[in-house]
Amino acid sequence: MKLKARLVTGVMLTTLVACGLLVLNGNLRVAVEFTADPAAGQGAGRAAQGAVTSRYGGKAVVGPGNKKLLNEEYGVNSNVSNGFSAMNSGQHPNKSPEKGPQEKNKILGRQVSLTVEHKQHNNDQENRTSQPKYTGSKLKNLYKHPLYRIPERVSTSDYLLKPARWLHATAEERKHIKLDENSGEEQKHSHKKHHHSKSIKKSKEKDLPAPKYKSEEVLHEKKPWRLLQYGITRYSLYARNDPNVEEVLKAIRTQEVTYVEMKPGGTQLKLFMEFEDTSIGLFKPWRWPRDRETPPDHFYFTDYERHNAEIAAYHLDRILDFRRCPPVSGRWFNVTSEIRYKSEDEKLLKTFFVSPIGNVCFFGDCSYYCNTEHMICAIKDQHMLEGSVAAYLPRWQEAPRKTWKHPWKRSYSRVKKAEWEVTDGEAFCRQVRSSPPYDKGRRFGDVLDLTVYDFLMGNMDRHHYETFKAFGNNSAPIHLDQGRAFGRTTHDEISILVPIYSCCSIRKSTWARLQLLAREDYRLSDLMRESMRTDPITPILTEPHLLALDRRVRIILDTVEKCIKKKGVEKVLLEDLEHL
């Protein structure tokens, strides 16, 4: 028996697999030796694949040292670890990385790479699988940066509302601003319906007239939402340091709802809400959890609108210093007491019911997602529902708006393609730039800003945009309706960037701020995380969505850099800082 045991032990020793963990250069090195396996290369391949899988799950790291180990000792192709880096950055794993990443320092002032490497080999990158640890406020530091302190040259005529122009006018100018008379533009559009207050029912029977003002009322105006509207100019919806922004957000979050009615039109349900200070908000309800992403097979026009996307879009717009998106906040609502009992809208009220498990639900009336298959139900305590509320713009009679078709609008068809998708990119760009309103003035630069904004969010649903008629063609577009943004974390929709890489153009100020947001001390994901932290329904975005923002910033910078190398800085960067 002893002899038999020794023979068995000897056979086992000859076939033993020896595994050792060696720590080299700070990386986790996995060495697997097969002493009795003629197919050593296959064994190494399995070891390499295992290492990659564990890294994707956040348990191990494949760094440059490991890549060398796998290549030299086991004959594994380096594309294994390159593919993982590509997946981590959004790059296709079968495509080799671009050459010469160090050359990008000449323009960006720092290395901007499309791959995320281990922090020991790139000090600018932290552990990307969890929230970074840092002290102080990056957001406060950002707003102190010279790029966010550029003086805004706003004249009296640049303000949208007549009371605002009167307030900012000199004594001589006030003589020509008649507060108690309607302007020609207001008279012309006074037939438009008033869509956002308790007087909606009356306005359907009789059109409301354009407003008249009294100087005493304007001088003593105290309501934050009204003062915020007074700050609207042809360049932005609010000034950088306007204290009324926070006051309006506070009101949206805390004030009692006094009236609710459905917003007409649209594919999905939206509600007008009036609060106790008579301000108006546009409500979008919770539809699905934060971590649920748009299925890859879904078309962009069939996606649900996300309330948290509207909130995140507002914060992104502010961090980019566009300030063209109305303030938006999240809030919990009691479906029964704050929506059903505060509405007189019969079309809305008849859709309320109680689900089989006791949750209060409704679905409203709209053209697509308003039926029992797409019902909106309380998600907590049978009555509580989460949603977003956006501060509403001045009513139509006071500030009429014009709707423009986006030049790079998609086809919204399962089979057809848009003109820009089947036309040479540069030729289509020349066609756009030679047509009004993009042939002169600021509008073409505004569309490029909108492109940057949409690409960072992954928003493919930009079919139209609006401007205020009072400013003609010399006005920034209003950033509205971003509910279909932030749908996917691992996919970057490069087609959104067509206006930038086809026209090889971007505003100099936007380009400079993107470079800033790519830096470690001002990283966009950290700024967004900090900015959204105070929202009542935080967290607004999952961590993968935040990290996708950083990746997309680098993609935009890389795209612009290629254009600069191709055409030169002067032809690529649209000058908008010449007054500095």
C-alpha positions as CSV (number, residue, x, y, z in Angstrom):
1,M,0.0,0.0,0.0
2,K,2.9,2.4,0.8
3,L,4.4,1.7,-2.6
4,K,1.1,2.3,-4.4
5,A,0.7,5.6,-2.5
6,R,4.2,6.7,-3.5
7,L,3.5,5.9,-7.2
8,V,0.2,7.9,-7.1
9,T,2.1,10.8,-5.4
10,G,4.7,10.7,-8.1
11,V,2.2,10.9,-10.9
12,M,0.4,13.8,-9.2
13,L,3.7,15.7,-8.9
14,T,4.4,15.3,-12.6
15,T,1.1,16.8,-13.5
16,L,0.9,19.5,-10.8
17,V,-0.1,23.0,-11.9
18,A,2.1,25.6,-10.1
19,C,0.5,29.0,-9.6
20,G,2.3,32.0,-8.2
21,L,1.4,35.6,-7.6
22,L,4.3,37.9,-8.3
23,V,4.0,41.7,-7.7
24,L,6.0,43.6,-10.3
25,N,5.9,47.4,-10.8
26,G,2.9,47.7,-8.5
27,N,0.7,45.6,-10.8
28,L,-0.9,42.2,-10.0
29,R,1.0,39.7,-12.0
30,V,-0.5,36.3,-12.6
31,A,2.0,33.5,-13.6
32,V,0.6,30.1,-14.5
33,E,2.9,27.3,-15.4
34,F,1.8,24.0,-16.9
35,T,4.6,21.5,-16.3
36,A,2.9,18.6,-18.1
37,D,0.7,20.4,-20.7
38,P,2.1,20.4,-24.3
39,A,-0.4,23.1,-25.3
40,A,1.2,25.7,-23.1
41,G,0.1,28.5,-25.3
42,Q,-3.6,27.6,-24.9
43,G,-3.2,27.5,-21.1
44,A,-1.7,30.9,-21.2
45,G,-4.5,32.2,-23.3
46,R,-7.0,31.0,-20.8
47,A,-5.0,32.7,-18.0
48,A,-4.9,35.9,-20.0
49,Q,-8.6,35.8,-20.7
50,G,-9.2,35.2,-17.0
51,A,-7.1,38.2,-16.0
52,V,-9.0,40.4,-18.4
53,T,-12.4,39.2,-17.1
54,S,-11.4,39.8,-13.5
55,R,-10.3,43.3,-14.4
56,Y,-13.6,44.0,-16.1
57,G,-15.3,42.9,-12.9
58,G,-13.0,45.2,-10.9
59,K,-11.0,42.4,-9.1
60,A,-7.7,42.5,-10.9
61,V,-5.6,44.8,-13.1
62,V,-3.9,44.2,-16.4
63,G,-1.2,46.8,-16.6
64,P,1.8,47.3,-19.0
65,G,3.8,44.9,-16.8
66,N,1.2,42.2,-17.2
67,K,0.9,42.7,-20.9
68,K,4.7,42.2,-21.2
69,L,4.4,39.0,-19.0
70,L,1.6,37.6,-21.2
71,N,3.4,38.4,-24.4
72,E,6.9,37.1,-23.5
73,E,6.2,34.1,-21.3
74,Y,3.0,32.8,-22.9
75,G,3.0,34.1,-26.4
76,V,-0.4,35.9,-26.0
77,N,-1.2,38.6,-28.5
78,S,-1.2,42.1,-27.0
79,N,-4.5,42.8,-28.6
80,V,-6.1,40.9,-25.6
81,S,-5.3,43.7,-23.2
82,N,-5.6,46.4,-25.8
83,G,-9.1,45.2,-26.5
84,F,-9.9,45.6,-22.8
85,S,-8.5,49.1,-22.8
86,A,-10.6,49.9,-25.8
87,M,-13.8,48.5,-24.2
88,N,-13.0,50.6,-21.1
89,S,-12.8,53.8,-23.3
90,G,-15.7,53.1,-25.6
91,Q,-13.3,52.3,-28.5
92,H,-14.1,49.2,-30.6
93,P,-11.9,46.4,-29.2
94,N,-11.0,45.1,-32.7
95,K,-9.7,48.5,-33.8
96,S,-6.1,49.3,-33.0
97,P,-5.5,52.5,-31.0
98,E,-4.4,55.6,-32.8
99,K,-0.7,56.3,-33.1
100,G,1.2,59.1,-31.4
101,P,-0.9,60.0,-28.3
102,Q,2.0,62.0,-27.0
103,E,1.8,64.5,-29.9
104,K,-1.5,65.7,-28.6
105,N,0.3,67.6,-25.8
106,K,1.2,70.3,-28.3
107,I,-2.4,71.5,-28.5
108,L,-4.1,70.4,-25.4
109,G,-1.3,71.2,-23.0
110,R,-1.7,67.7,-21.5
111,Q,-2.1,64.2,-22.6
112,V,-5.6,63.4,-23.7
113,S,-5.9,59.7,-24.5
114,L,-8.9,57.7,-25.7
115,T,-8.0,54.9,-23.4
116,V,-8.1,54.7,-19.7
117,E,-4.9,53.3,-18.2
118,H,-3.9,52.2,-14.8
119,K,-3.4,55.1,-12.4
120,Q,0.2,54.1,-11.7
121,H,1.1,54.7,-15.3
122,N,-1.0,57.8,-15.8
123,N,-1.1,60.1,-12.7
124,D,-4.0,62.0,-14.2
125,Q,-6.4,59.1,-13.9
126,E,-7.8,57.8,-10.7
127,N,-9.5,54.4,-10.0
128,R,-12.4,54.7,-12.4
129,T,-14.6,52.0,-10.8
130,S,-15.6,54.2,-7.8
131,Q,-16.1,57.8,-6.8
132,P,-12.8,59.6,-6.6
133,K,-11.7,61.0,-3.2
134,Y,-10.7,64.7,-3.2
135,T,-10.9,67.6,-0.9
136,G,-12.4,71.1,-1.6
137,S,-14.9,72.1,-4.2
138,K,-13.9,71.6,-7.8
139,L,-17.1,73.4,-8.8
140,K,-16.2,76.6,-6.9
141,N,-12.7,76.5,-8.4
142,L,-14.1,76.1,-11.9
143,Y,-16.3,79.2,-11.5
144,K,-13.3,81.2,-10.3
145,H,-11.3,80.3,-13.5
146,P,-10.8,83.2,-15.9
147,L,-12.8,81.3,-18.6
148,Y,-15.8,81.6,-16.3
149,R,-15.2,85.2,-15.5
150,I,-15.3,86.6,-19.0
151,P,-17.2,89.9,-18.9
152,E,-20.6,89.6,-20.5
153,R,-21.3,92.6,-22.8
154,V,-25.1,93.0,-22.4
155,S,-26.8,96.2,-23.5
156,T,-30.3,97.4,-22.7
157,S,-31.6,96.1,-26.0
158,D,-30.2,92.6,-25.3
159,Y,-32.8,91.9,-22.6
160,L,-35.8,89.9,-23.6
161,L,-38.6,91.4,-21.6
162,K,-39.7,95.0,-21.7
163,P,-39.6,95.4,-17.9
164,A,-36.0,94.2,-17.8
165,R,-35.1,96.6,-20.6
166,W,-36.8,99.4,-18.6
167,L,-34.9,98.4,-15.4
168,H,-31.5,98.5,-17.1
169,A,-32.2,101.6,-19.2
170,T,-30.9,105.1,-18.5
171,A,-33.3,107.8,-17.6
172,E,-33.2,109.0,-21.2
173,E,-33.8,105.5,-22.6
174,R,-36.8,104.9,-20.3
175,K,-38.6,107.7,-22.1
176,H,-38.8,105.5,-25.2
177,I,-39.9,102.3,-23.4
178,K,-43.6,102.5,-22.8
179,L,-44.5,99.9,-20.2
180,D,-48.2,100.5,-20.5
181,E,-48.3,99.8,-24.2
182,N,-48.0,96.6,-26.2
183,S,-45.2,96.5,-28.7
184,G,-45.9,95.6,-32.3
185,E,-44.4,92.1,-31.8
186,E,-46.6,91.5,-28.8
187,Q,-49.7,92.7,-30.6
188,K,-48.9,90.5,-33.6
189,H,-48.7,87.4,-31.4
190,S,-51.3,88.1,-28.8
191,H,-53.6,85.5,-30.5
192,K,-51.4,82.7,-29.4
193,K,-52.8,80.6,-26.6
194,H,-51.6,80.9,-23.0
195,H,-50.6,77.4,-22.1
196,H,-49.3,77.5,-18.6
197,S,-51.4,78.7,-15.7
198,K,-54.7,78.3,-13.9
199,S,-56.2,80.5,-16.6
200,I,-55.6,77.9,-19.2
201,K,-59.3,77.0,-19.3
202,K,-60.3,80.6,-19.8
203,S,-57.7,81.1,-22.5
204,K,-59.2,78.3,-24.6
205,E,-62.4,80.3,-24.7
206,K,-60.9,83.7,-25.1
207,D,-57.4,84.5,-26.1
208,L,-55.4,86.4,-23.5
209,P,-54.1,89.9,-24.5
210,A,-50.4,90.8,-24.4
211,P,-49.4,92.1,-21.0
212,K,-49.1,95.7,-19.8
213,Y,-46.9,96.8,-17.0
214,K,-46.7,99.6,-14.4
215,S,-43.3,101.0,-13.4
216,E,-44.1,100.7,-9.7
217,E,-44.8,97.0,-10.1
218,V,-41.6,96.4,-12.0
219,L,-39.5,98.3,-9.5
220,H,-41.0,96.4,-6.5
221,E,-41.1,92.9,-8.1
222,K,-40.0,90.3,-5.5
223,K,-40.9,87.0,-6.9
224,P,-37.7,85.0,-7.8
225,W,-39.2,83.3,-10.8
226,R,-40.1,86.7,-12.3
227,L,-36.8,88.2,-11.5
228,L,-35.1,85.2,-13.2
229,Q,-37.2,85.9,-16.3
230,Y,-36.0,89.5,-16.2
231,G,-32.5,88.2,-16.6
232,I,-33.1,86.5,-20.0
233,T,-30.9,88.0,-22.7
234,R,-30.2,87.1,-26.3
235,Y,-27.1,85.2,-25.1
236,S,-28.4,83.2,-22.1
237,L,-31.4,82.5,-19.9
238,Y,-29.6,83.7,-16.7
239,A,-26.4,85.4,-15.7
240,R,-23.6,83.4,-14.1
241,N,-24.1,84.7,-10.6
242,D,-27.9,85.2,-10.6
243,P,-29.1,84.4,-7.1
244,N,-32.6,83.9,-8.4
245,V,-31.6,80.6,-9.9
246,E,-31.2,78.9,-6.5
247,E,-34.3,80.6,-5.2
248,V,-36.3,79.3,-8.1
249,L,-34.9,75.8,-7.6
250,K,-35.8,76.0,-3.9
251,A,-39.4,77.0,-4.7
252,I,-39.7,74.1,-7.2
253,R,-38.5,71.7,-4.5
254,T,-40.6,72.9,-1.5
255,Q,-43.6,75.0,-2.5
256,E,-47.2,73.7,-2.5
257,V,-48.6,72.7,-5.8
258,T,-51.8,74.7,-6.5
259,Y,-52.8,73.5,-10.0
260,V,-52.0,70.7,-12.4
261,E,-52.8,70.3,-16.1
262,M,-51.5,68.2,-19.0
263,K,-49.3,69.9,-21.5
264,P,-50.9,69.4,-25.0
265,G,-48.9,67.6,-27.7
266,G,-45.9,65.4,-27.6
267,T,-45.4,61.7,-27.6
268,Q,-45.1,61.3,-23.8
269,L,-46.9,62.7,-20.8
270,K,-45.9,66.1,-19.4
271,L,-47.7,68.2,-16.8
272,F,-47.9,71.9,-16.1
273,M,-47.7,72.6,-12.4
274,E,-48.4,75.9,-10.8
275,F,-47.0,76.6,-7.3
276,E,-48.1,78.9,-4.5
277,D,-45.9,81.8,-5.7
278,T,-47.7,81.5,-9.1
279,S,-44.6,80.2,-10.8
280,I,-45.0,77.5,-13.4
281,G,-43.0,74.3,-13.8
282,L,-43.0,71.5,-16.4
283,F,-43.2,68.1,-14.8
284,K,-41.8,64.8,-16.3
285,P,-42.4,61.6,-14.3
286,W,-40.2,58.8,-13.3
287,R,-40.3,56.0,-15.9
288,W,-37.5,53.5,-15.1
289,P,-34.6,53.0,-12.7
290,R,-31.3,54.9,-13.1
291,D,-29.3,51.9,-14.1
292,R,-31.6,50.8,-16.9
293,E,-30.2,51.7,-20.2
294,T,-31.6,52.0,-23.7
295,P,-31.5,48.6,-25.4
296,P,-29.1,48.6,-28.4
297,D,-31.8,47.5,-30.8
298,H,-34.1,50.4,-30.0
299,F,-34.4,53.4,-32.2
300,Y,-33.7,56.8,-30.7
301,F,-37.3,58.0,-31.3
302,T,-38.9,55.1,-29.5
303,D,-37.0,55.6,-26.2
304,Y,-38.7,56.7,-23.0
305,E,-38.0,60.2,-21.7
306,R,-36.0,60.2,-18.5
307,H,-36.8,62.7,-15.8
308,N,-33.2,62.4,-14.4
309,A,-31.8,63.2,-17.9
310,E,-33.5,66.6,-17.8
311,I,-31.9,67.3,-14.4
312,A,-28.5,66.2,-15.5
313,A,-28.8,68.2,-18.8
314,Y,-29.4,71.4,-16.8
315,H,-26.3,70.9,-14.7
316,L,-24.2,70.0,-17.7
317,D,-25.4,73.1,-19.6
318,R,-24.4,75.3,-16.6
319,I,-21.0,73.7,-16.3
320,L,-20.3,74.3,-20.0
321,D,-21.2,77.9,-19.3
322,F,-23.9,77.9,-22.0
323,R,-26.8,78.8,-19.6
324,R,-29.4,78.1,-22.2
325,C,-31.3,75.4,-20.4
326,P,-34.0,76.5,-17.8
327,P,-33.2,75.4,-14.2
328,V,-34.5,71.9,-13.4
329,S,-34.8,70.1,-10.1
330,G,-36.0,66.7,-9.0
331,R,-38.8,66.3,-6.4
332,W,-41.1,63.6,-4.8
333,F,-44.8,64.2,-5.4
334,N,-47.8,62.6,-3.8
335,V,-49.7,61.3,-6.9
336,T,-53.1,61.6,-5.1
337,S,-52.9,64.9,-3.1
338,E,-50.4,66.9,-5.3
339,I,-51.5,65.7,-8.8
340,R,-55.0,64.2,-8.9
341,Y,-56.6,66.5,-6.4
342,K,-55.0,69.6,-7.8
343,S,-56.2,69.0,-11.4
344,E,-59.4,69.9,-13.2
345,D,-58.3,68.3,-16.4
346,E,-60.9,65.7,-17.2
347,K,-58.7,63.9,-19.8
348,L,-56.1,63.4,-17.1
349,L,-58.4,62.6,-14.2
350,K,-60.2,59.8,-16.0
351,T,-56.9,57.9,-16.4
352,F,-56.2,57.4,-12.7
353,F,-56.6,53.9,-11.2
354,V,-55.1,51.6,-8.5
355,S,-52.8,48.9,-9.6
356,P,-53.2,45.2,-8.5
357,I,-50.6,45.7,-5.8
358,G,-52.2,49.0,-4.5
359,N,-50.1,51.7,-6.2
360,V,-51.9,54.8,-7.5
361,C,-51.3,55.0,-11.3
362,F,-52.3,57.2,-14.2
363,F,-51.3,57.6,-17.9
364,G,-52.8,60.8,-19.2
365,D,-53.4,61.6,-22.8
366,C,-50.7,62.0,-25.5
367,S,-49.8,60.6,-28.9
368,Y,-47.7,57.6,-28.1
369,Y,-46.9,56.5,-24.5
370,C,-50.2,57.2,-22.8
371,N,-52.1,54.0,-22.2
372,T,-52.3,51.2,-19.6
373,E,-49.2,49.5,-21.1
374,H,-47.2,52.6,-20.3
375,M,-48.8,53.7,-17.1
376,I,-47.0,55.9,-14.5
377,C,-47.3,54.5,-11.0
378,A,-46.2,55.5,-7.5
379,I,-42.9,53.9,-6.7
380,K,-42.9,54.4,-2.9
381,D,-45.6,54.0,-0.2
382,Q,-48.2,53.5,-2.9
383,H,-48.6,57.3,-3.5
384,M,-45.2,58.8,-3.9
385,L,-43.7,59.4,-7.4
386,E,-40.4,60.9,-8.4
387,G,-40.1,63.4,-11.2
388,S,-38.3,66.5,-12.6
389,V,-39.7,70.0,-12.8
390,A,-38.3,72.6,-15.1
391,A,-38.8,76.4,-14.5
392,Y,-41.0,77.6,-17.3
393,L,-40.2,80.3,-19.8
394,P,-42.2,83.6,-20.1
395,R,-45.6,83.0,-21.6
396,W,-46.1,83.2,-25.3
397,Q,-47.9,86.6,-25.4
398,E,-45.0,88.2,-23.6
399,A,-42.1,86.5,-25.4
400,P,-43.1,84.6,-28.6
401,R,-40.6,82.0,-29.8
402,K,-39.7,80.6,-33.2
403,T,-39.1,76.9,-33.9
404,W,-36.3,76.0,-36.3
405,K,-35.5,72.7,-37.9
406,H,-32.1,71.4,-36.9
407,P,-29.9,71.3,-40.1
408,W,-28.6,67.9,-39.0
409,K,-32.0,66.5,-38.0
410,R,-32.4,62.7,-38.2
411,S,-35.0,61.0,-40.4
412,Y,-37.1,59.5,-37.6
413,S,-37.7,56.5,-39.8
414,R,-36.7,52.9,-39.5
415,V,-35.7,52.7,-43.1
416,K,-35.0,56.1,-44.5
417,K,-31.9,58.2,-43.9
418,A,-31.6,61.9,-43.5
419,E,-30.0,64.0,-46.3
420,W,-26.9,64.6,-44.3
421,E,-26.4,60.9,-43.8
422,V,-26.3,60.2,-47.6
423,T,-24.4,63.3,-48.7
424,D,-20.7,64.1,-48.5
425,G,-20.2,65.7,-45.1
426,E,-18.1,68.6,-46.2
427,A,-20.4,69.4,-49.1
428,F,-23.5,69.3,-46.8
429,C,-21.7,71.6,-44.4
430,R,-21.0,74.1,-47.1
431,Q,-24.7,74.0,-48.1
432,V,-25.7,74.7,-44.5
433,R,-23.2,77.5,-44.0
434,S,-24.4,79.3,-47.2
435,S,-28.0,79.3,-46.1
436,P,-29.8,81.6,-43.6
437,P,-29.5,81.9,-40.7
438,Y,-26.2,80.1,-40.7
439,D,-24.5,82.2,-43.3
440,K,-23.9,85.1,-40.9
441,G,-24.1,86.0,-37.2
442,R,-23.8,83.7,-34.3
443,R,-26.2,80.9,-35.2
444,F,-23.7,78.5,-36.8
445,G,-21.6,78.6,-33.7
446,D,-24.6,78.0,-31.6
447,V,-25.4,74.8,-33.5
448,L,-21.9,73.6,-32.9
449,D,-22.3,74.3,-29.2
450,L,-25.5,72.3,-29.3
451,T,-23.6,69.5,-31.0
452,V,-21.0,69.4,-28.2
453,Y,-23.9,69.4,-25.6
454,D,-25.8,66.6,-27.3
455,F,-22.7,64.4,-27.8
456,L,-21.7,64.6,-24.2
457,M,-25.2,63.4,-23.2
458,G,-25.7,60.9,-26.0
459,N,-28.8,62.8,-27.2
460,M,-29.9,61.8,-30.7
461,D,-33.3,63.4,-30.4
462,R,-32.5,67.0,-31.5
463,H,-35.0,67.5,-34.4
464,H,-35.8,71.2,-33.7
465,Y,-34.7,74.1,-31.5
466,E,-36.3,77.3,-30.5
467,T,-35.2,81.0,-30.2
468,F,-37.0,84.1,-29.0
469,K,-38.5,86.1,-31.9
470,A,-37.7,89.4,-30.3
471,F,-34.0,88.9,-31.1
472,G,-34.4,87.8,-34.8
473,N,-31.6,85.6,-36.0
474,N,-29.1,87.1,-33.5
475,S,-30.0,84.9,-30.6
476,A,-28.8,81.8,-28.9
477,P,-31.1,78.7,-29.1
478,I,-32.9,77.6,-26.0
479,H,-31.8,74.1,-24.8
480,L,-35.1,72.3,-24.2
481,D,-36.3,68.7,-24.1
482,Q,-33.3,66.5,-23.3
483,G,-35.4,63.7,-21.9
484,R,-33.9,61.1,-24.2
485,A,-30.3,61.8,-23.3
486,F,-28.1,59.7,-21.0
487,G,-29.5,56.5,-22.4
488,R,-26.3,54.4,-22.8
489,T,-22.9,54.4,-21.0
490,T,-20.8,52.1,-23.1
491,H,-21.7,53.5,-26.5
492,D,-20.6,56.9,-27.9
493,E,-22.8,58.0,-30.8
494,I,-20.2,59.5,-33.1
495,S,-22.8,60.6,-35.7
496,I,-23.9,63.3,-33.3
497,L,-20.5,64.9,-33.9
498,V,-21.0,65.2,-37.7
499,P,-21.4,69.0,-37.7
500,I,-18.0,69.4,-36.0
501,Y,-15.9,66.9,-37.9
502,S,-17.6,67.6,-41.3
503,C,-17.3,71.4,-40.9
504,C,-14.1,71.2,-38.9
505,S,-15.3,74.0,-36.7
506,I,-15.9,74.8,-33.1
507,R,-16.1,78.0,-31.0
508,K,-12.8,78.9,-29.4
509,S,-14.4,79.5,-26.0
510,T,-16.1,76.1,-26.1
511,W,-12.9,74.4,-27.1
512,A,-11.0,76.1,-24.3
513,R,-13.5,75.0,-21.7
514,L,-13.5,71.4,-22.9
515,Q,-9.7,71.4,-22.5
516,L,-10.2,72.6,-19.0
517,L,-12.9,70.0,-18.2
518,A,-10.5,67.3,-19.4
519,R,-7.9,68.2,-16.7
520,E,-7.7,66.3,-13.4
521,D,-8.4,69.4,-11.3
522,Y,-11.6,70.3,-13.3
523,R,-12.7,66.9,-14.5
524,L,-16.2,66.9,-15.9
525,S,-17.5,63.8,-14.1
526,D,-16.4,65.2,-10.7
527,L,-18.0,68.6,-11.4
528,M,-21.3,67.0,-12.4
529,R,-21.2,64.7,-9.4
530,E,-20.7,67.7,-7.1
531,S,-23.2,69.9,-8.9
532,M,-26.0,67.3,-8.7
533,R,-25.3,66.3,-5.1
534,T,-27.8,68.8,-3.7
535,D,-30.8,67.7,-5.7
536,P,-33.5,66.1,-3.6
537,I,-33.5,62.9,-5.7
538,T,-29.8,62.4,-5.9
539,P,-28.0,60.4,-7.3
540,I,-29.1,61.7,-10.6
541,L,-26.8,59.7,-12.8
542,T,-25.0,56.4,-12.2
543,E,-21.3,56.3,-12.1
544,P,-20.8,54.8,-15.6
545,H,-22.8,57.7,-17.0
546,L,-20.5,60.2,-15.3
547,L,-17.3,58.4,-16.5
548,A,-18.7,58.4,-20.0
549,L,-18.7,62.2,-19.9
550,D,-15.0,62.2,-19.4
551,R,-14.5,59.8,-22.3
552,R,-16.6,61.9,-24.6
553,V,-14.8,65.1,-23.7
554,R,-11.6,63.4,-24.9
555,I,-13.2,62.2,-28.1
556,I,-14.3,65.8,-28.9
557,L,-10.9,67.2,-28.3
558,D,-9.3,64.5,-30.4
559,T,-11.7,65.3,-33.2
560,V,-10.9,69.0,-33.1
561,E,-7.2,68.3,-32.9
562,K,-7.4,66.3,-36.1
563,C,-9.2,69.2,-37.8
564,I,-6.5,71.6,-36.6
565,K,-3.7,69.4,-38.0
566,K,-5.6,69.2,-41.3
567,K,-6.7,72.9,-41.7
568,G,-5.0,75.0,-39.1
569,V,-6.1,76.7,-36.0
570,E,-7.4,79.9,-37.7
571,K,-9.8,77.9,-39.9
572,V,-11.1,75.6,-37.2
573,L,-11.6,77.8,-34.2
574,L,-14.5,80.3,-34.5
575,E,-13.3,83.5,-32.8
576,D,-15.6,84.6,-30.1
577,L,-13.1,85.9,-27.5
578,E,-11.7,88.8,-29.6
579,H,-12.9,91.4,-27.1
580,L,-10.6,90.0,-24.4
